[in-house]
Amino acid sequence: MTRVLKIWLPVVAWMVLIFAMSTDLGSASNTSLFVEPFLRWLFPSASHGTIQEIHFYIRKSAHLGEYAILGVLFWRALRHTISSDARRSQWKVAVVALLLSATYAATDEFHQSFVPSRSASVRDVMIDTVGTFIGLCVVEAGSAIRRRTDV
């Protein structure tokens, strides 16, 4: 039980964090309170529209990053839970991690459809899924490097 908790608790904790950020807490109006003043300090001559556009891209990059981490956490948990032959089933584990993350992204967007200050977006599910894919590619690249150095 302790081993399962140790393996899956980071996944659940990260999912809870994503869920919390899908509430009003993570809305554009709230993140703009600290992101936009920082951007104005960083780029004092930038127009208001430019600042808002940069803020938009920062928010979309956050989607990529948070789901890259979720994908890696799913991969790690699944690998330790169901995989006995790491070499043979590594891609199967990655596909399952990708599917679980994409499913969570879809349910997260569905959740946002009930939050007045948020909106659901298929585009965000796609961004989240790409983020997961990037995270899994980084893990695979790291694994490939480790395998080469272990030989």
The 8 nearest C-alpha neighbors of each residue, nearest first, counted from 0:
[[1, 3, 2, 4, 5, 6, 7, 8],
 [0, 2, 4, 3, 5, 6, 7, 8],
 [3, 1, 5, 4, 0, 6, 7, 80],
 [4, 2, 6, 0, 5, 1, 7, 80],
 [3, 5, 1, 7, 8, 2, 6, 0],
 [6, 4, 2, 3, 8, 7, 1, 9],
 [5, 7, 3, 76, 4, 8, 2, 9],
 [8, 6, 10, 4, 9, 76, 5, 3],
 [7, 9, 11, 4, 10, 5, 12, 6],
 [10, 8, 12, 11, 7, 13, 6, 72],
 [11, 9, 13, 7, 8, 12, 72, 14],
 [10, 12, 14, 8, 13, 9, 15, 7],
 [11, 13, 9, 15, 14, 10, 8, 16],
 [14, 12, 16, 10, 15, 11, 9, 17],
 [13, 15, 11, 17, 16, 12, 18, 10],
 [16, 14, 18, 12, 13, 17, 19, 11],
 [15, 17, 13, 19, 14, 18, 20, 12],
 [16, 18, 14, 20, 19, 15, 13, 21],
 [17, 19, 15, 21, 16, 20, 14, 107],
 [20, 18, 16, 21, 17, 22, 15, 24],
 [19, 21, 25, 17, 22, 18, 24, 16],
 [22, 20, 18, 19, 25, 111, 17, 23],
 [21, 23, 24, 20, 19, 25, 114, 111],
 [22, 24, 26, 25, 116, 21, 114, 117],
 [25, 23, 22, 26, 20, 29, 19, 21],
 [26, 24, 20, 23, 21, 22, 30, 29],
 [27, 25, 23, 29, 28, 24, 117, 30],
 [26, 28, 30, 29, 31, 25, 58, 55],
 [27, 29, 31, 26, 30, 32, 116, 25],
 [30, 28, 26, 31, 27, 32, 24, 25],
 [31, 29, 27, 32, 28, 33, 34, 25],
 [30, 32, 34, 35, 28, 29, 33, 27],
 [33, 31, 30, 29, 34, 35, 28, 36],
 [32, 34, 31, 36, 35, 30, 37, 29],
 [35, 33, 31, 37, 36, 30, 32, 38],
 [34, 36, 38, 31, 37, 33, 39, 32],
 [37, 35, 39, 38, 34, 33, 40, 32],
 [36, 38, 40, 34, 35, 39, 41, 33],
 [37, 39, 41, 35, 40, 36, 42, 34],
 [40, 38, 36, 43, 42, 37, 41, 35],
 [41, 39, 37, 38, 43, 42, 36, 35],
 [40, 42, 38, 39, 37, 43, 36, 44],
 [43, 41, 39, 45, 44, 40, 38, 50],
 [44, 42, 39, 40, 45, 41, 38, 46],
 [43, 45, 42, 46, 39, 41, 40, 47],
 [46, 44, 42, 43, 49, 50, 47, 39],
 [47, 45, 49, 48, 50, 44, 43, 51],
 [46, 48, 50, 49, 51, 45, 52, 39],
 [49, 47, 51, 46, 50, 52, 45, 53],
 [48, 50, 52, 46, 51, 47, 45, 53],
 [49, 51, 47, 53, 48, 52, 54, 46],
 [52, 50, 54, 48, 49, 53, 55, 47],
 [51, 53, 49, 55, 54, 50, 48, 56],
 [54, 52, 56, 50, 55, 51, 57, 49],
 [53, 55, 51, 57, 52, 56, 50, 58],
 [56, 54, 52, 58, 53, 57, 51, 59],
 [57, 55, 59, 53, 58, 54, 60, 52],
 [56, 58, 60, 54, 55, 59, 53, 61],
 [57, 59, 61, 55, 56, 60, 54, 62],
 [60, 58, 56, 62, 61, 57, 55, 63],
 [61, 59, 63, 57, 62, 58, 56, 64],
 [60, 62, 58, 64, 59, 63, 65, 57],
 [63, 61, 59, 60, 65, 64, 127, 66],
 [64, 62, 130, 60, 61, 127, 66, 65],
 [65, 63, 67, 61, 66, 62, 130, 60],
 [64, 66, 68, 62, 67, 63, 61, 69],
 [65, 67, 69, 131, 68, 130, 127, 64],
 [68, 66, 131, 134, 130, 64, 70, 69],
 [67, 69, 71, 66, 65, 70, 72, 64],
 [70, 68, 66, 72, 71, 67, 73, 65],
 [71, 69, 131, 73, 67, 68, 72, 96],
 [70, 72, 74, 68, 73, 69, 134, 135],
 [71, 73, 69, 75, 74, 70, 10, 68],
 [74, 72, 70, 76, 96, 71, 75, 77],
 [75, 73, 71, 77, 96, 72, 76, 93],
 [74, 76, 72, 78, 73, 77, 71, 79],
 [77, 75, 73, 6, 79, 78, 74, 7],
 [78, 76, 80, 74, 79, 75, 81, 73],
 [79, 77, 82, 75, 76, 80, 81, 74],
 [78, 80, 76, 77, 81, 82, 75, 6],
 [79, 81, 77, 78, 76, 82, 3, 6],
 [82, 80, 77, 78, 79, 83, 92, 76],
 [83, 81, 78, 84, 85, 79, 80, 88],
 [82, 84, 85, 81, 88, 78, 79, 80],
 [85, 83, 86, 87, 82, 88, 89, 81],
 [86, 84, 89, 88, 87, 83, 82, 78],
 [87, 85, 89, 84, 88, 90, 83, 82],
 [86, 88, 84, 85, 89, 90, 91, 83],
 [87, 89, 91, 90, 85, 86, 92, 84],
 [88, 90, 92, 85, 91, 86, 87, 93],
 [91, 89, 93, 92, 88, 94, 87, 86],
 [92, 90, 88, 94, 93, 89, 95, 87],
 [91, 93, 89, 95, 90, 94, 96, 88],
 [94, 92, 90, 96, 91, 95, 74, 97],
 [93, 95, 97, 91, 96, 92, 90, 98],
 [94, 96, 98, 92, 97, 93, 99, 91],
 [97, 95, 93, 99, 73, 74, 94, 98],
 [98, 96, 94, 100, 95, 99, 101, 93],
 [97, 99, 95, 101, 100, 96, 102, 94],
 [100, 98, 102, 96, 101, 97, 95, 103],
 [99, 101, 103, 97, 102, 98, 70, 96],
 [102, 100, 104, 98, 128, 103, 99, 97],
 [103, 101, 99, 105, 104, 100, 98, 106],
 [102, 104, 100, 106, 105, 101, 107, 99],
 [105, 103, 101, 107, 124, 102, 106, 100],
 [106, 104, 102, 108, 107, 103, 124, 109],
 [105, 107, 109, 103, 108, 104, 110, 102],
 [108, 106, 104, 110, 105, 109, 103, 111],
 [107, 109, 119, 111, 105, 110, 106, 104],
 [108, 110, 106, 112, 107, 111, 119, 105],
 [111, 109, 107, 108, 112, 113, 106, 114],
 [112, 110, 108, 114, 113, 109, 119, 117],
 [111, 113, 119, 118, 109, 110, 114, 108],
 [114, 112, 111, 110, 115, 109, 117, 118],
 [113, 115, 111, 117, 116, 112, 22, 23],
 [116, 114, 117, 113, 112, 118, 23, 111],
 [115, 117, 114, 23, 26, 118, 22, 28],
 [118, 116, 114, 111, 115, 26, 112, 23],
 [119, 117, 112, 111, 120, 116, 114, 108],
 [118, 120, 108, 112, 111, 109, 121, 117],
 [119, 121, 122, 123, 108, 118, 124, 109],
 [120, 122, 124, 123, 125, 119, 108, 105],
 [123, 121, 125, 120, 124, 126, 127, 119],
 [122, 124, 126, 120, 125, 121, 127, 62],
 [125, 123, 127, 121, 104, 122, 126, 105],
 [124, 126, 128, 122, 123, 127, 129, 121],
 [127, 125, 123, 129, 128, 124, 63, 130],
 [128, 126, 130, 124, 125, 66, 63, 129],
 [127, 129, 131, 125, 101, 130, 126, 124],
 [128, 130, 132, 126, 131, 127, 125, 133],
 [131, 129, 63, 67, 127, 133, 66, 128],
 [130, 132, 67, 70, 66, 128, 134, 129],
 [131, 133, 129, 135, 130, 134, 136, 128],
 [134, 132, 136, 130, 131, 135, 67, 129],
 [135, 133, 67, 131, 137, 132, 136, 71],
 [134, 136, 138, 132, 137, 133, 71, 139],
 [137, 135, 139, 133, 138, 134, 140, 132],
 [136, 138, 140, 134, 135, 139, 141, 133],
 [139, 137, 135, 141, 136, 140, 142, 134],
 [140, 138, 142, 136, 141, 137, 143, 135],
 [139, 141, 137, 143, 142, 138, 136, 144],
 [140, 142, 138, 144, 139, 143, 137, 145],
 [143, 141, 139, 145, 140, 144, 138, 146],
 [144, 142, 146, 140, 145, 141, 139, 147],
 [145, 143, 141, 147, 142, 146, 140, 148],
 [144, 146, 142, 148, 143, 147, 149, 141],
 [145, 147, 143, 149, 144, 148, 142, 150],
 [148, 146, 144, 145, 149, 150, 143, 142],
 [147, 149, 145, 146, 150, 144, 143, 142],
 [150, 148, 146, 147, 145, 144, 143, 142],
 [149, 148, 147, 146, 145, 144, 143, 142]]
